[in-house]
Amino acid sequence: MRTRVTAVLVAQRGGDWLDETIAGIAAQTHAPDTIVAVNNGGGSRVGDQLIGSGAAHVVGLPSRLPFGQAVQHALHVDAVAGRDPEQEWIWLLTEDSCPEPEALDHIISSVQRAPSVVVAGPKLVDWDRPDRIIELGQSLTRYGSRWLLRRQELDQQQYDHMQDVLGVGPVGMLVRRDIWEQLGGFDPAFPVYDDGLDFCVRARLAGYRVEVSPASRIRFARSGVAGPHIDRRRSLMRVAHRQARTAQLHRRIAYAPAVVAFFEWLGLPLYGLLRMLWSLIREQPGQMLGELAAAFAVFFRPDRILASRRRIKAHSSAGWAAIRPLRMDPKSVRTARMIDREAILASTGRQRRELHFVSSGGLAVLSFAVVAAAACTWWALAETSLTGGGIAPLSPLGELWRNTRPLDGVPADPFTWVLALLGSLTFWNPSHALVLLLVVAIPLTALGGWIWAAQITESKAGRALVGVGFALSPMLLDSLSGGRLPTLILTIVLPWLLLAATRCRESWSWAGTASLLAAVALACAPVLIPAALVLLVAGLFTTLRGAAKVLTTALATAVLFAPKIVTALLQGRPLDIILDPGLTSAYEPGSIRHMLLGFPEFGLEGWGGIFDGIGLGAPPATLLVGALMLLIALLALVGLFTGRVAVTLFSSLLGGLGMLTALVSSQLHIGLQGNEAVAIWTGSGLAVYWLAVLTLGAVGAEALGRASTPVVGVALLTAMIAVAPMIVQLALAQTPFEPGRSQMPALVQAAGETDPGVRTLIVTAEGSHSVRVRSVVGTGARLDQVRTADEPPVVTADDRDLAELVGGLASTGGRDMSEQLRSERIAFVLLSPDGDETERAELQRVFDQHASLSSAGVTQRGLLWRVADAQPGSVEHGDAETRLRGTSITGHTIWTVQLVVLLGLVLLALPTGEVVERPARRKRPSRRRRAKAAAGAGPAAVAGEGSPSAAVVDAPEPETSDTPEAPGTSEDPGVPDDPGSPDSPPASTGPESDEEVGR
């Protein structure tokens, strides 16, 4: 008998795509016997186009329905008694699927050769690029994920031998009419995704075959008539992911055995939450809400699941054994994902760049830095704890992390989080991590500088200039000799921060990494916050692409600094936000000339003293150091005029902000050391400035070509001569550091180890009738206990009590202070060897006369007295439940929020992200055709210019209570009404979903 074909054409937007599709149907070498067109809620304009298409019937639907239901309406209209359904085939087309002239002929021939084949699908190719395969059949992975076969590949007829597949998509599907009616058409539970796949699975279970006909080619624009509508807009990509996940969860439960299906359905809410977390780990935060919404959408519609299971059971004669051989094997899935990932990375310019660490000098730079570090820090290798300068021991691990919380209403410095992380590396002795930091600071800085330079230049000499020049920079060596831990950490982190920040738009992993590194850098140097804000705004306005990722880079910093900022503003001291963290050390800021040469302190780190010693003064020292740094400056100047515009502009902005920060810091005397005002440390700004100068120098070295190696070699040699006094000082161990156990006298140290709450009063004679006093608990001060917000420039009640106590002790013939000493739980009084000698001698005489004090002898830390009948000390840990000053939020709540955000950013920063390719831009079709219907025409198709034989039918309004949401309906705000870009899921390194359990 003759095979009869009924083509069902569904349209809902019209325009040029529909015109081309109509022309493609008319040009078929094997023309369909009947064409039934469906105006799927498209209005009179679409109806006019369909009436002129030569269709035997035009069905008008008042509102958009899912593709499968629109087809059912068409077949209901085309039902004619007397036809043999076994010889009648249905060819499903959409307005955006234009068949090539021989498409129907080839697909009909394939099903006529094999009577057992009841469903066949064509080769879908891209509308604008017909040489690209979109889809050639569908399958399932081992865990139940939908898998598109041969997607996004160049069509070279390499797959034209394919026949049997598990399923095909709905577009271009050729299905025998009796099978369509037997299986009930597409399941209404799949309005967007998996309608064709589910139908084919049910056909396979019923014992029939499904094939693809590679010779039958159809151009497909994927505008959302059948399947999802996805274009480059991320909102539509998120909608498509939610729809795909909903279909996949529904299908997985519908296919599972009854007992398994029940527990899978019951666990959907929890599963949705876990998938949200997995989306964060996979660096797809935009999919998090979609995962939860999909899980709940399936969970609250168990009636659809039961209906789908009844559909499957009604015709399942062959069983699931017929499905198993057609699934994708895990090895093929892994291979395809790997190929897809590399292809996407290559097409977007994000493939991994080979740095050639060994051959381009990276290993040599690191080796040189290790030797330099050994020469400068050999004296620290045997130590497990140091004190002096800006270094003090850390608390035990538990107390260390406790100090990251706001305590007693006082916010912790963000730098405390950095110390906690460092201390956790040597959890058995957190203080040892600080010693190791001194040792590895130079090598790590050199490595970071070299890696950063490798992103800028291919020149070996240029990379070496940045690596060695930054590792032996004046501010790093100065910070190393003075124990300024924040600056050491800043110089280590800064190159990596710049690397992550400049690439943050590429992926969420880079954005999360940049956010964490920015938090570390700004925690160490809060004075850089204004410069960071300028760079953030510049990054946002450079291009709006990836603005969310750029803003994410500020998230960790905002969360850590928020309590401190609120406290500072409420107390009317906004400058407290930029106070240097840790222990404050007095210094004299360098002049502008000194800072331009990279030196943070006045005197050029020893050169001034050398020239003063020979009677030449400071100007010759400045001229000498300037001459030694001249080659680096010239290289930077060459790079400024020869480098790429983006690199030179960025480096210039970075260097300018760094120098401006250093200049402002030198004028802000807002820190305190005793009663002396101290300027903000200029080394933080100079670290940024110097790295920018070296970056420009590396670009300049690349411009020199072969001459770069000797020029850079001389530049580094002269730069090392400029910092030679500091290198010699470090090599000779002329530093203020002492073993941490000697922070207090041995007697106090032993008492503190036995009783951590023991308190010692340290008195320093400042001048005539003036003393400075501080109270130390246990074995000495702990670096993690320092809180800049806890140092108000006003006299508190505790200060008055302490002053009264010391005044009584220092007064000749004063009253007995035993009771006050015991009430304050003070066990020792230590007279520091610093200060005025005359006043110190007088204080010693007075202390010896007090009956409550008994001399404990002379120690390296000064004269020590023991308090008679001292009360046992008590350790005050502080209360984390106290509300932050000026707010109603407790310290524990703040800490919990900070911890959750930081952990989320850590997960985001993990290099576990799924590589997703956004669809290519596509020119939208013209809608030049306008409706010419009479006034008052409804949404259904009305008579107009076209085929006079076309029967126009208005379909009844469907029941809305059980009708799933159709793609592109007005109820879906994420899907626009006009056709745009491709409508298949974006190419990724795996299937549309990554379920872990399937049939």
C-alpha positions, 0 to 999 in steps of 0.5 A, spaced: 500 500 500 502 507 498 505 510 504 501 517 506 504 522 510 501 528 514 505 534 515 503 537 522 506 545 522 506 548 528 507 556 528 506 561 534 511 567 532 511 567 524 516 571 520 521 570 515 523 563 519 515 561 517 516 563 510 522 559 509 519 553 512 513 553 508 517 554 502 522 548 504 515 543 505 513 546 498 520 544 495 520 537 497 521 531 492 516 527 496 511 532 498 506 530 504 499 528 502 496 533 507 499 539 511 495 541 517 498 548 520 497 550 527 497 557 529 499 556 536 496 562 540 500 567 534 495 571 532 492 573 526 498 575 522 501 568 523 494 565 521 495 569 514 501 566 513 499 559 515 493 560 510 497 562 504 502 555 506 497 551 502 495 547 508 489 543 508 487 545 515 489 551 519 487 550 526 487 556 531 489 556 538 487 561 543 493 561 547 499 557 546 500 550 548 506 545 549 508 542 542 505 535 543 498 538 545 498 543 539 499 536 535 494 533 538 489 538 536 491 538 529 490 530 528 484 531 531 482 536 526 485 531 520 482 525 523 478 522 517 475 515 517 477 509 512 484 511 512 489 505 514 493 508 520 499 503 519 500 506 512 499 513 515 505 517 518 505 524 521 511 528 520 512 533 525 515 540 524 515 547 527 516 554 524 523 554 525 525 547 522 526 548 514 527 541 511 531 540 505 528 538 499 530 531 500 528 530 507 522 527 507 524 522 501 530 520 505 526 519 512 520 515 508 525 511 505 528 509 511 522 507 515 519 503 509 526 499 509 524 496 516 517 495 518 519 494 525 521 502 525 515 506 527 519 512 529 524 516 525 528 522 526 532 527 521 539 530 522 538 537 525 543 542 523 543 549 525 539 554 521 544 559 520 550 554 519 547 548 516 554 545 516 554 544 524 550 538 527 545 540 532 542 533 534 542 526 531 538 522 536 538 522 543 540 517 549 540 516 556 546 516 561 547 510 566 544 515 571 538 517 567 541 524 564 538 526 557 544 525 552 544 529 545 548 524 540 553 528 535 551 535 538 555 541 535 559 537 530 561 539 523 557 535 519 562 531 514 557 525 513 561 521 518 555 519 522 551 517 516 551 510 518 547 511 524 541 507 525 538 505 531 538 510 537 534 510 543 530 516 541 529 522 537 527 529 538 520 532 536 522 536 531 522 533 524 520 526 527 516 521 523 511 517 527 506 512 525 499 514 526 497 508 529 503 508 534 502 515 536 495 514 538 496 507 541 501 511 546 497 517 547 502 522 543 507 526 547 506 525 555 503 532 557 508 532 563 514 534 558 511 540 556 518 543 554 524 538 555 524 530 553 517 529 550 520 526 544 525 522 548 520 519 553 515 518 547 521 514 544 522 510 550 515 508 551 515 506 543 521 501 545 518 498 551 512 497 547 517 492 542 518 497 536 524 500 533 527 508 533 531 510 528 535 516 525 535 518 518 542 522 517 541 523 510 534 527 512 537 534 514 532 539 517 535 546 519 533 548 526 533 555 529 531 552 536 526 558 538 522 555 543 516 552 539 518 545 540 523 545 546 526 550 550 528 557 548 535 559 549 539 565 547 545 568 550 541 572 555 543 568 562 536 569 564 533 564 559 539 560 560 537 559 567 529 558 565 532 552 560 536 549 566 530 549 570 525 546 565 530 541 563 531 539 571 524 538 572 523 534 566 529 530 568 527 529 575 520 527 573 522 522 568 527 519 573 522 517 578 517 515 572 522 510 570 524 507 577 521 501 580 515 503 585 519 502 591 525 506 589 520 511 586 517 513 592 523 514 596 526 518 590 519 522 590 520 523 598 527 525 598 526 531 592 526 537 597 533 534 600 535 533 593 533 540 591 538 543 597 543 538 595 543 540 588 543 547 590 550 546 593 552 542 588 551 548 583 555 552 587 561 547 587 560 547 580 560 555 579 553 555 577 550 560 582 545 562 577 542 555 577 541 554 584 534 557 585 532 553 579 534 546 582 530 548 588 524 550 584 525 544 579 525 539 585 519 542 588 515 542 582 516 535 581 514 534 589 508 537 589 505 534 582 505 527 584 499 526 580 503 527 574 508 522 576 502 517 577 499 518 570 506 517 567 507 511 570 501 508 568 502 510 561 509 506 561 506 500 564 500 500 559 504 498 553 511 495 556 511 489 553 519 488 551 521 491 558 527 495 560 532 490 557 530 493 550 533 500 553 539 498 556 543 496 550 542 503 547 544 507 553 551 511 553 556 507 556 560 511 562 567 511 558 563 515 552 560 520 556 567 521 559 570 522 553 565 526 550 565 531 556 573 532 555 572 533 548 567 538 549 570 542 555 577 543 551 573 545 545 569 550 549 575 553 552 579 553 545 573 557 542 572 562 548 580 563 548 580 560 555 584 554 554 590 553 559 596 557 557 603 554 558 608 558 562 614 553 561 616 554 568 623 551 567 625 553 560 623 560 561 626 561 567 621 560 573 625 555 576 631 559 576 628 565 579 625 561 584 632 557 586 635 564 586 630 566 591 630 560 596 638 562 596 636 569 598 631 567 603 636 562 606 641 567 607 637 573 610 633 568 614 637 563 617 637 565 624 629 563 624 630 556 621 631 553 628 626 557 632 618 555 633 616 562 636 618 569 635 617 576 638 619 583 637 618 588 632 611 587 629 611 579 631 608 576 637 606 569 638 599 566 637 594 563 641 593 556 641 588 553 635 582 554 639 583 560 642 586 563 635 579 561 632 575 564 637 578 571 637 576 571 630 569 573 633 566 579 635 567 579 643 564 583 648 561 588 642 568 589 639 569 587 632 575 583 630 580 585 625 579 581 619 587 580 619 585 575 625 582 571 620 588 571 616 592 569 622 587 563 624 588 560 617 596 561 618 596 558 625 592 552 622 597 550 618 601 548 624 596 547 628 600 543 634 604 550 634 600 556 631 606 561 632 611 556 628 607 558 622 609 566 623 616 563 623 615 559 617 612 565 613 618 569 615 623 564 611 618 563 605 616 570 604 622 571 599 621 565 595 613 565 595 613 573 593 618 571 587 614 565 585 608 570 585 611 575 581 614 571 576 607 568 575 604 574 574 609 577 569 608 570 565 601 573 564 604 579 561 610 578 557 613 572 553 620 575 555 624 571 560 628 577 562 622 581 563 619 575 568 625 575 572 625 582 573 618 582 576 620 575 580 627 577 583 625 585 583 619 584 587 622 579 592 628 583 593 624 590 593 625 595 599 618 595 602 619 587 603 626 587 606 624 592 610 618 589 613 622 582 613 627 586 618 621 589 622 617 583 622 611 587 619 607 581 617 601 584 614 606 587 609 609 580 608 603 577 606 600 582 602 606 582 597 605 574 597 598 575 595 598 581 591 601 578 584 596 572 585 590 577 586 592 581 580 592 575 576 585 572 579 582 579 578 584 580 571 581 574 569 574 574 574 570 575 568 572 568 565 569 564 570 566 564 577 572 560 580 576 566 578 571 570 581 571 567 588 579 566 588 579 574 587 574 575 592 578 571 597 585 574 595 582 581 596 579 579 603 586 577 605 590 583 602 585 588 604 585 585 611 593 586 611 592 593 608 586 596 610 589 603 607 588 600 600 581 599 601 579 606 597 584 604 591 581 597 591 574 601 590 577 605 584 579 599 581 572 595 582 568 601 579 573 601 573 572 594 572 565 595 572 565 600 567 570 597 563 565 593 560 558 590 563 559 583 561 560 579 567 558 585 572 556 580 577 562 576 577 566 583 578 562 585 584 563 578 587 570 579 588 568 585 593 564 580 597 569 577 602 572 583 603 565 587 605 563 581 609 569 581 613 570 589 614 562 590 615 562 589 623 568 594 623 566 599 618 559 599 622 563 600 629 567 606 626 562 610 623 557 609 629 563 611 634 564 617 629 571 615 627 571 613 620 579 613 619 579 607 624 577 603 618 584 603 615 588 603 621 594 598 620 592 591 623 597 587 628 602 591 633 604 598 631 611 600 630 613 607 630 617 609 624 619 616 620 615 615 613 620 617 607 620 623 603 616 623 596 623 622 593 624 616 597 618 613 596 618 614 589 625 609 589 620 604 593 623 606 600 617 606 605 622 609 611 626 615 611 633 614 611 633 609 605 634 603 609 641 605 612 644 609 606 642 615 610 646 613 616 652 611 611 653 618 608 651 621 614 657 617 618 662 620 612 659 627 613 655 627 606 648 628 608 642 625 606 642 628 598 648 624 596 644 618 598 638 619 595 642 621 588 646 614 589 640 610 590 636 613 584 642 612 580 642 605 582 634 604 580 635 608 574 635 602 569 628 599 572 625 606 571 627 607 564 625 600 563 618 602 565 618 608 561 619 604 555 614 599 557 609 605 558 610 607 551 611 600 547 606 595 551 599 594 549 594 599 551 590 595 556 597 593 560 599 600 560 593 603 562 592 598 568 599 598 570 599 606 570 592 606 574 595 601 579 602 604 580 598 611 581 593 609 586 599 605 590 603 611 590 597 616 592 596 611 598 603 611 600 603 619 600 596 619 604 599 614 609 605 618 611 600 624 613 595 620 617 598 619 624 592 616 627 596 610 630 598 609 637 604 606 640 603 608 647 602 616 647 605 617 641 602 618 634 604 613 628 603 614 621 599 609 617 605 604 614 607 607 607 609 600 605 602 597 603 601 602 598 608 602 595 608 594 594 602 596 589 606 601 586 612 597 585 609 591 582 606 596 577 613 599 576 616 592 575 610 590 570 611 596 566 619 594 566 617 587 564 613 590 558 619 594 556 624 589 557 620 585 551 621 591 547 628 590 547 628 584 544 635 580 545 638 586 549 633 585 554 637 579 558 643 584 559 639 590 561 635 586 566 641 583 569 644 590 570 638 593 573 637 587 578 644 587 580 644 595 581 637 594 585 640 589 589 646 594 591 641 599 593 638 594 598 644 591 600 644 595 607 638 591 609 640 584 606 647 585 610 643 587 616 638 581 615 644 576 614 647 578 620 641 577 624 641 584 626 633 584 627 629 585 633 626 578 634 627 574 640 625 567 641 617 567 643 618 564 650 623 570 652 617 575 651 616 575 659 621 573 664 622 566 665 619 566 672 613 569 669 613 564 663 613 558 668 607 561 672 603 563 665 604 556 663 601 553 669 596 559 670 594 562 663 590 567 667 596 570 671 597 578 670 603 582 669 604 589 670 609 592 665 611 599 667 616 604 663 619 610 666 617 615 660 620 621 663 619 626 669 613 623 673 611 620 667 610 612 666 607 608 661 604 602 663 600 596 660 597 589 663 599 582 660 595 576 661 599 569 661 605 568 658 605 575 654 601 578 648 598 574 643 598 577 636 591 575 635 588 578 641 590 585 638 583 589 636 584 596 633 577 597 634 578 596 642 583 602 642 579 608 643 583 615 644 579 616 650 580 615 657 576 609 660 574 607 667 579 601 666 584 606 664 583 610 670 583 604 675 590 602 672 593 609 673 590 610 680 594 603 681 600 605 678 600 612 681 599 608 688 605 604 687 610 609 684 608 614 690 613 614 696 610 613 702 603 611 699 598 607 702 598 599 701 596 597 695 596 590 696 588 590 696 588 593 689 593 588 686 589 582 689 583 585 686 586 586 679 589 579 680 596 582 678 601 577 680 608 580 678 610 587 676 616 588 671 620 595 670 622 595 663 629 597 662 627 602 657 625 609 658 629 614 662 634 612 667 633 617 673 626 615 673 627 608 672 632 608 678 627 612 682 621 607 681 626 601 683 627 604 690 619 606 691 617 599 689 623 596 693 619 599 699 612 596 698 611 591 703 606 588 697 612 587 692 618 582 693 624 583 689 624 577 684 631 579 681 634 582 675 631 579 668 633 580 661 626 584 660 627 588 666 627 588 674 621 583 676 617 583 683 612 578 685 606 580 688 605 577 695 599 573 696 597 574 689 590 571 687 589 566 682 588 569 675 582 568 671 582 568 663 577 572 660 575 569 653 570 575 652 563 574 650 561 572 643 553 573 645 554 581 646 551 585 641 556 589 637 556 596 639 550 600 636 547 594 633 542 589 635 546 583 632 550 579 637 557 577 635 556 570 634 551 571 629 556 576 625 561 570 625 556 565 623 554 569 617 561 571 615 563 563 616 558 561 611 559 566 606 567 565 606 565 557 606 561 559 600 566 563 596 571 557 598 566 552 594 566 557 588 573 558 588 574 551 587 576 549 580 570 544 579 566 549 575 562 546 569 564 549 562 558 552 559 558 555 552 553 561 551 549 560 544 552 564 538 549 570 536 543 570 531 540 575 527 533 575 529 528 574 523 524 579 520 517 580 522 515 585 516 508 581 514 503 584 518 496 582 519 490 584 514 485 581 518 478 585 519 477 589 525 475 585 531 479 578 529 480 574 535 487 570 536 485 564 532 487 564 525 482 568 520 480 568 513 485 572 509 489 572 503 492 565 501 489 558 499 482 558 498 482 551 500 484 552 507 479 550 512 480 554 518 478 551 524 478 555 531 480 550 537 476 550 543 480 553 549 483 548 553 483 546 560 488 550 564 488 546 570 491 540 568 495 543 562 503 544 563 506 551 562 508 551 555 514 554 552 514 562 551 507 563 554 506 569 557 506 566 564 513 565 563 517 572 564 523 569 562 521 567 555 520 573 550 515 572 545 520 574 539 524 569 536 532 570 538 537 565 539 538 558 539 533 554 543 537 548 545 541 547 551 548 551 551 554 546 549 557 543 556 561 538 558 556 533 559 549 532 558 543 537 560 543 534 567 547 530 572 543 526 576 546 521 580 541 515 580 537 513 574 533 506 572 
